[in-house]
Every structure is written in structure tokens, then in C-alpha cells.
Amino acid sequence: MSSRRRALLALGSNIEPEQNLPAALGLLAALPDVEVVAISGVYESPPLGRPGDPWFRNAALGVETTLSPPELRQAARDIEACLGRVRGGDPYAPRTIDIDLAAYEGFEGEVESSRVPDPEISRRAFLALPLAEVAPDWLLGTPGRTLAEIAALFDSAREQVHRLPGPGLLPSGSNEVD
């Protein structure tokens, strides 16, 4: 794909997230065909399906890319492997990093048996809240709601999802990308 497209990536970690989330950001930003244009704050949420496991830290990135959806997904998988992600049969297992292609401009469909845009966005506050930070006007679904509208439907306290104070993924304290 030669033209630049916008895409949204969701990041999550519950194994050393303080190191793995910024490392994933750095590796994604270093890709020659990907430009990180927006970074959310970091959100904390309980693990799904495994109540005794460490809590997750989640964030979202807005990127511009010339990669196709499958190429971007593969680049994310390569970064996950680089950061020690081991995929197994348990979808709720602890992980060093999870990088999901949440949405891709002008594309709806399957990428490696995952739907894009991710149908879980409207059901999971830990996805919707950081994604709405980086792309509040991004329209999802038919008839269509923006990410900001979807995020506003969640009760963060009830969902136990909260934005952490501090610099987020950038050490400078800014979540703006130059």
C-alpha cells in the first residue's frame, strides 16, 4: 500500500509494563513505514478471566503508515516477539506486551482471524478510553459512533479502569508527538 493511512493500535501489558509499554512505543516509532502521531495516557485495569493475576496497563497509539493492515499486524507481532511475548492457548494469560490493530482507516475485515475494527472497543473500557484519547472523532460501526461517544458510555469506577497520573509512555511528561 503506497498511500499513508491512519491506524489505531492498542497496547497492553501486565508483566513489567513500566518497561514493556515504552519499549513497544520505541520499537513501533522506529519502524520506517510507521509514524506515531498520538499517544494516550496509561490506564490500569483488572485482568479478564484471571482475577489473581497482576493488573494490566493499557495505552493507545495513533499512527500514520504505508503498511497494509496485515503488514502492520505482522510488524506488531514481530515487536511482541522481540519483547518476549509468548502466545499460548489462554487468551487471558499474563503477557509482556500485546499490540492489537484496533482500527485502520478505510478498512473493515479480518486480519489473521481478528476483526478490524476491533468489536471489543464498544465492550471494553480499557480499549475505548485510551483509543478515544488519541482519536476522539474516529467513527466506528454503522450507523456510527465516535470513539469519544463510545468512551463516554463507560463508568470507569464500575469498570475499575483508571488513568494513571504521570508522564504516560513518554519520559518527558508530554503525550504529544512532534
C-alpha positions as CSV (number, residue, x, y, z in Angstrom):
1,M,0.0,0.0,0.0
2,S,1.7,3.3,-1.1
3,S,-0.7,5.9,0.4
4,R,-0.5,6.8,4.1
5,R,-3.4,5.7,6.2
6,R,-4.3,6.3,9.8
7,A,-4.4,3.4,12.2
8,L,-5.1,2.9,15.9
9,L,-3.0,0.4,18.0
10,A,-4.0,-0.8,21.4
11,L,-1.1,-1.8,23.8
12,G,-1.4,-3.8,27.0
13,S,1.0,-5.4,29.5
14,N,0.8,-7.0,32.9
15,I,4.4,-8.2,33.0
16,E,6.8,-5.3,33.7
17,P,4.5,-2.8,32.0
18,E,6.6,0.1,33.1
19,Q,9.4,-1.2,30.8
20,N,7.4,-3.0,28.1
21,L,4.9,-0.3,27.1
22,P,7.6,2.4,26.5
23,A,9.8,-0.3,24.8
24,A,6.9,-1.2,22.4
25,L,6.3,2.5,21.7
26,G,10.0,2.9,20.9
27,L,10.1,-0.1,18.6
28,L,6.9,1.0,16.8
29,A,8.2,4.6,16.4
30,A,11.4,3.2,14.9
31,L,9.6,1.4,12.0
32,P,10.4,3.2,8.8
33,D,6.8,2.8,7.5
34,V,5.1,3.9,10.7
35,E,4.8,7.4,12.2
36,V,3.4,7.7,15.7
37,V,1.2,10.8,15.7
38,A,-0.7,10.4,19.0
39,I,-0.1,8.7,22.3
40,S,-2.7,8.2,25.1
41,G,-2.1,8.2,28.8
42,V,-1.7,4.9,30.6
43,Y,-4.7,3.1,32.1
44,E,-4.8,0.4,34.7
45,S,-7.4,-2.3,34.7
46,P,-8.0,-5.7,36.3
47,P,-7.1,-8.8,34.3
48,L,-10.0,-10.5,32.5
49,G,-10.7,-14.2,33.3
50,R,-7.8,-14.5,35.8
51,P,-8.6,-12.5,39.0
52,G,-5.4,-13.3,40.8
53,D,-3.1,-12.1,38.1
54,P,-1.4,-8.7,38.0
55,W,-3.4,-5.8,36.7
56,F,-2.9,-4.6,33.2
57,R,-1.6,-1.3,32.0
58,N,-3.1,-0.2,28.7
59,A,-2.4,2.6,26.2
60,A,-3.2,3.5,22.6
61,L,-1.3,5.0,19.7
62,G,-2.5,6.8,16.6
63,V,-0.2,6.1,13.7
64,E,0.1,7.0,10.0
65,T,1.5,4.2,7.9
66,T,2.1,3.0,4.4
67,L,1.8,-0.6,5.6
68,S,-1.3,-2.6,4.8
69,P,-3.4,-4.0,7.7
70,P,-1.8,-7.4,7.5
71,E,1.7,-5.9,7.3
72,L,1.1,-3.6,10.3
73,R,-0.3,-6.6,12.2
74,Q,2.8,-8.6,11.4
75,A,5.1,-5.7,12.5
76,A,3.2,-5.6,15.8
77,R,3.6,-9.4,16.2
78,D,7.4,-9.1,15.5
79,I,7.7,-6.4,18.2
80,E,5.7,-8.6,20.6
81,A,8.2,-11.5,20.0
82,C,11.1,-9.1,20.4
83,L,9.8,-8.2,23.8
84,G,9.3,-11.8,24.9
85,R,5.6,-12.3,24.2
86,V,4.7,-16.0,24.2
87,R,1.4,-16.9,22.7
88,G,-0.4,-19.9,24.1
89,G,-3.9,-21.3,24.4
90,D,-5.0,-19.0,27.2
91,P,-6.2,-15.6,25.8
92,Y,-6.1,-14.1,29.3
93,A,-2.6,-15.3,30.3
94,P,-0.2,-12.6,31.6
95,R,1.9,-11.0,28.9
96,T,4.9,-8.8,28.4
97,I,3.2,-6.9,25.6
98,D,0.1,-7.1,23.5
99,I,-0.2,-4.9,20.4
100,D,-3.5,-5.1,18.6
101,L,-4.6,-3.4,15.4
102,A,-7.8,-1.7,16.8
103,A,-8.8,0.2,13.7
104,Y,-7.4,1.1,10.2
105,E,-8.6,3.9,8.0
106,G,-10.8,2.7,5.2
107,F,-10.6,-1.0,6.2
108,E,-13.1,-3.3,7.7
109,G,-12.5,-7.0,7.7
110,E,-10.4,-9.9,9.1
111,V,-6.6,-9.8,9.7
112,E,-5.3,-13.1,11.0
113,S,-8.7,-14.1,12.2
114,S,-9.2,-10.8,14.2
115,R,-11.8,-8.3,13.2
116,V,-10.7,-4.8,12.4
117,P,-12.1,-2.5,13.8
118,D,-11.9,-4.5,17.0
119,P,-15.5,-5.2,18.1
120,E,-14.3,-5.3,21.7
121,I,-13.9,-1.5,21.7
122,S,-17.5,-0.9,22.5
123,R,-17.4,-3.6,25.3
124,R,-14.1,-2.9,27.0
125,A,-13.3,0.4,28.8
126,F,-9.6,-0.4,28.8
127,L,-9.7,-0.2,25.0
128,A,-12.2,2.6,24.5
129,L,-10.8,5.1,26.9
130,P,-7.2,5.3,25.6
131,L,-8.3,5.0,22.0
132,A,-10.7,7.9,22.5
133,E,-7.8,9.9,23.8
134,V,-5.8,9.5,20.6
135,A,-8.7,9.7,18.1
136,P,-11.9,11.1,19.7
137,D,-13.6,11.7,16.4
138,W,-12.8,8.3,14.8
139,L,-16.1,6.9,13.6
140,L,-16.9,3.2,14.3
141,G,-19.7,1.0,13.2
142,T,-23.0,1.5,11.5
143,P,-24.8,3.9,11.9
144,G,-21.6,5.0,13.7
145,R,-20.4,6.5,16.9
146,T,-17.2,8.3,17.6
147,L,-14.6,6.8,20.0
148,A,-15.4,9.7,22.3
149,E,-19.1,8.8,22.3
150,I,-18.3,5.2,23.0
151,A,-15.8,6.0,25.8
152,A,-18.4,8.3,27.4
153,L,-20.7,5.3,27.9
154,F,-18.4,3.6,30.3
155,D,-18.5,4.1,34.1
156,S,-14.7,4.0,34.8
157,A,-15.2,3.3,38.6
158,R,-17.6,0.4,37.9
159,E,-15.2,-1.0,35.2
160,Q,-12.2,-0.5,37.5
161,V,-10.3,1.3,34.8
162,H,-8.5,4.4,35.6
163,R,-5.9,6.7,34.0
164,L,-2.7,6.7,35.8
165,P,-1.1,10.1,36.7
166,G,2.3,11.0,35.4
167,P,4.1,11.1,32.1
168,G,2.5,8.1,30.4
169,L,4.7,6.4,27.9
170,L,7.0,9.4,27.2
171,P,9.7,10.2,29.8
172,S,9.3,14.0,29.1
173,G,5.8,14.0,30.5
174,S,4.3,15.0,27.2
175,N,2.0,12.8,25.3
176,E,2.4,14.9,22.2
177,V,4.5,13.6,19.4
178,D,6.4,16.1,17.3
